[in-house]
């Protein structure tokens, strides 16, 4: 597999973390499933070749659409790569995605939604044009589409922006109670804003960020002091740490460390 990221233009970089490209080819269909872990971001993905299959709520693998939006998730997703794939993704930042959608983002929580259901024929036209373009042209077309979908009336929500600034700059904020104290506003008000503008409750977002930091720490390492890592990550109960880790990844810490999760490593939020 080949994975790389591209920085958006100056304006869109306030709302989008990156564009990413994932490509791969094999004479054999990939037999092993790949895990994708929650990262607190919503994504728009466009396939140029054979789409992946995704393990669904119906307990079977279903082929992903050509273009689709992935809502916030709180647990890992199982994907089965195709034998010949090429795709581009737009990773919205947590406070930026709501500027491109006309509905509360919690409505697509834990869902993979065909982009045509959201933007209609415009998505189909974008895909048709983008398929015959080189990479630089693809980015230009994507950015034109995104700028067209941007809602000026949905300027960045101050509560969300301030909350995320606190979370990113103060690694000791692990609870909504502490965030509420920092902001000087009620937990209920924070929760309502997070669900509408970020797509998940603040408690879930904080858990994702905490576990993302754990996964960044263990990348490319063979031996980990799990007790120390759980403590510095804000877990004062080892069983709580293991339960959250298993819910997040589907494995306990030692199982994950010995596994080879290529996509999970690619998509660990930088």
C-alpha positions in Angstrom: 0.0 0.0 0.0 1.1 3.6 -0.7 -0.3 6.4 1.5 0.5 10.1 1.5 -1.1 13.4 2.6 -1.6 16.7 0.9 -2.1 20.1 2.6 -5.3 22.0 1.6 -5.2 25.6 0.4 -4.8 28.4 3.0 -8.5 29.0 3.4 -9.7 25.4 3.5 -6.8 24.4 5.9 -8.9 26.1 8.7 -11.6 23.4 8.2 -9.7 20.4 6.7 -6.8 18.6 8.2 -5.5 17.1 4.9 -6.3 15.3 1.7 -4.9 11.8 1.7 -4.3 9.3 -1.1 -4.3 5.5 -0.7 -3.3 3.2 -3.5 -2.5 -0.5 -3.8 -2.5 -3.5 -6.1 -2.2 -7.2 -5.6 -2.6 -10.3 -7.8 -4.5 -11.8 -4.9 -7.5 -10.4 -3.1 -6.5 -9.3 0.4 -7.6 -12.0 2.7 -6.9 -10.2 6.0 -9.2 -7.4 7.3 -7.7 -4.0 8.1 -8.8 -2.0 11.1 -9.6 1.7 11.0 -9.7 3.4 14.4 -11.7 6.4 15.5 -9.8 9.7 15.1 -12.5 12.3 15.9 -12.8 13.4 12.3 -15.4 13.1 9.5 -14.2 12.2 6.0 -15.4 12.3 2.4 -13.8 9.5 0.4 -13.8 9.0 -3.4 -12.8 5.7 -5.1 -11.1 5.7 -8.5 -10.8 1.9 -8.8 -12.3 -1.0 -6.9 -13.9 0.0 -3.6 -13.1 -1.7 -0.3 -15.7 -3.9 1.5 -16.8 -2.8 5.0 -18.2 -5.1 7.7 -21.7 -3.8 8.3 -24.3 -3.9 11.0 -25.8 -6.9 9.1 -22.8 -8.9 10.0 -21.5 -9.2 6.5 -19.1 -7.4 4.2 -20.7 -4.8 1.9 -18.9 -2.9 -0.9 -18.5 0.7 -0.2 -20.0 3.3 -2.6 -17.8 5.1 -5.2 -18.0 8.3 -3.1 -19.2 8.4 0.5 -19.0 10.3 3.8 -17.9 8.6 7.0 -19.5 10.0 10.1 -17.9 10.0 13.5 -17.2 6.5 15.0 -16.4 5.4 18.5 -15.3 1.9 17.8 -13.0 0.3 15.2 -14.2 -0.5 11.7 -13.2 -3.6 9.8 -12.4 -3.1 6.1 -11.4 -5.6 3.4 -9.2 -4.1 0.7 -9.8 -4.9 -3.0 -7.1 -6.3 -5.2 -6.7 -3.0 -7.1 -7.6 0.3 -5.3 -7.0 4.0 -5.5 -8.8 6.6 -3.5 -8.6 10.1 -2.2 -10.0 11.3 1.2 -10.8 14.6 2.7 -10.3 14.6 6.4 -12.3 17.5 7.9 -11.0 18.8 11.2 -13.3 18.3 14.2 -14.6 22.0 14.2 -14.6 22.4 10.4 -16.9 19.7 9.0 -20.2 21.3 10.0 -19.5 24.1 7.5 -20.0 21.8 4.6 -23.2 19.9 5.7 -26.7 21.2 6.0 -27.7 18.9 8.9 -26.5 18.2 12.5 -23.5 15.9 12.2 -24.8 13.6 14.9 -27.3 12.4 12.3 -24.5 10.5 10.5 -22.9 9.1 13.6 -21.4 5.7 13.0 -22.7 5.7 9.4 -21.1 5.4 5.9 -23.4 7.5 3.7 -23.3 7.5 -0.1 -22.3 11.1 -1.0 -25.0 11.2 -3.7 -27.6 11.0 -0.8 -26.1 14.2 0.6 -25.2 16.3 -2.5 -27.1 14.5 -5.3 -26.0 14.7 -8.9 -23.2 17.2 -8.1 -21.3 14.3 -6.5 -21.7 12.1 -9.6 -20.5 15.0 -11.8 -17.5 15.5 -9.5 -16.5 11.8 -9.6 -16.8 11.7 -13.4 -14.6 14.7 -13.8 -12.1 13.7 -11.2 -11.6 10.1 -12.6 -10.0 11.5 -15.8 -7.7 14.0 -14.1 -4.2 13.9 -12.7 -3.6 14.4 -9.0 -3.1 18.1 -9.1 -6.2 18.5 -11.2 -8.1 16.3 -8.8 -7.2 18.6 -5.9 -8.3 21.6 -7.8 -11.6 20.0 -8.6 -12.1 18.9 -5.0 -11.3 22.3 -3.6 -13.8 24.0 -6.1 -16.4 21.6 -4.9 -15.7 22.2 -1.2 -15.7 25.9 -1.6 -19.1 25.7 -3.4 -20.4 23.7 -0.4 -19.0 25.9 2.2 -21.7 27.7 4.3 -20.6 31.3 5.2 -23.6 31.4 7.6 -22.1 28.5 9.6 -19.1 30.4 10.8 -16.9 28.4 13.3 -18.7 27.7 16.5 -16.8 29.6 19.3 -17.7 27.0 22.0 -16.3 24.2 19.8 -13.2 26.1 18.8 -12.4 27.1 22.4 -13.1 23.6 23.7 -10.8 22.0 21.1 -8.1 24.6 21.9 -8.2 23.7 25.5 -8.2 19.9 24.7 -5.3 20.2 22.4 -3.2 22.4 24.6 -4.0 20.8 28.0 -3.4 17.1 28.0 -4.9 16.8 31.5 -8.4 17.5 30.3 -9.9 14.0 30.3 -13.5 14.7 31.5 -16.4 16.9 30.4 -16.6 18.2 34.0 -13.1 19.6 33.7 -13.8 21.1 30.3 -17.0 22.7 31.6 -15.0 24.3 34.5 -12.4 25.6 32.0 -15.0 27.1 29.7 -17.3 28.3 32.5 -20.4 26.9 30.8 -22.7 23.9 31.5 -21.9 20.3 30.5 -25.3 20.2 28.8 -24.5 23.2 26.6 -21.2 21.7 25.6 -22.8 18.4 24.8 -25.4 20.0 22.5 -22.8 21.9 20.6 -20.5 18.9 20.2 -23.2 16.6 18.9 -24.4 19.2 16.4 -21.1 20.6 15.2 -18.6 17.7 15.8 -20.9 14.7 15.4 -20.3 13.0 18.8 -20.7 13.8 22.5 -17.8 15.5 24.2 -17.2 12.5 26.5 -16.7 10.3 23.4 -14.5 12.9 21.7 -12.3 13.1 24.8 -11.9 9.3 25.0 -11.0 9.2 21.3 -8.3 11.9 21.7 -6.9 10.2 24.8 -6.7 6.8 23.1 -5.3 8.4 19.9 -2.4 9.7 22.0 -1.9 6.2 23.3 -1.7 4.8 19.8 0.6 7.5 18.6 2.9 6.5 21.5 3.0 2.8 20.6 3.5 3.2 16.8 6.6 1.3 15.6 7.5 0.2 19.1 8.0 -3.5 20.2 8.0 -3.1 24.0 5.7 -0.8 26.0 5.5 -0.1 29.7 1.7 -0.2 29.7 1.2 0.7 33.3 3.2 3.9 32.9 1.5 4.7 29.6 -2.0 4.2 31.0 -1.1 6.5 34.0 0.3 9.4 31.9 -2.8 9.0 29.6 -5.1 9.8 32.5 -6.1 6.2 33.4 -5.7 5.6 37.1 -7.3 2.1 36.8 -5.6 -0.5 34.6 -8.8 -2.3 33.9 -10.5 0.9 32.7 -7.6 1.4 30.3 -7.7 -2.1 29.0 -11.5 -1.9 28.5 -11.3 1.4 26.6 -8.4 0.0 24.5 -10.4 -3.1 23.6 -13.6 -1.1 22.8 -11.5 1.2 20.6 -9.5 -1.4 18.7 -11.2 -4.7 19.2 -8.0 -6.1 20.9 -6.3 -5.9 24.2 -3.0 -3.9 24.3 -0.6 -6.9 23.9 -2.7 -8.4 21.0 -2.7 -5.1 19.2 1.1 -4.6 19.6 1.8 -8.0 18.0 -0.6 -7.4 15.1 0.2 -5.6 11.9 -2.5 -3.0 11.4 -1.4 -1.1 8.3 -4.4 1.2 7.8 -4.7 1.9 11.5 -1.1 3.2 11.5 -1.7 5.3 8.4 -4.7 6.9 9.8 -3.5 7.6 13.3 -4.4 11.3 13.6 -1.2 13.3 13.3 
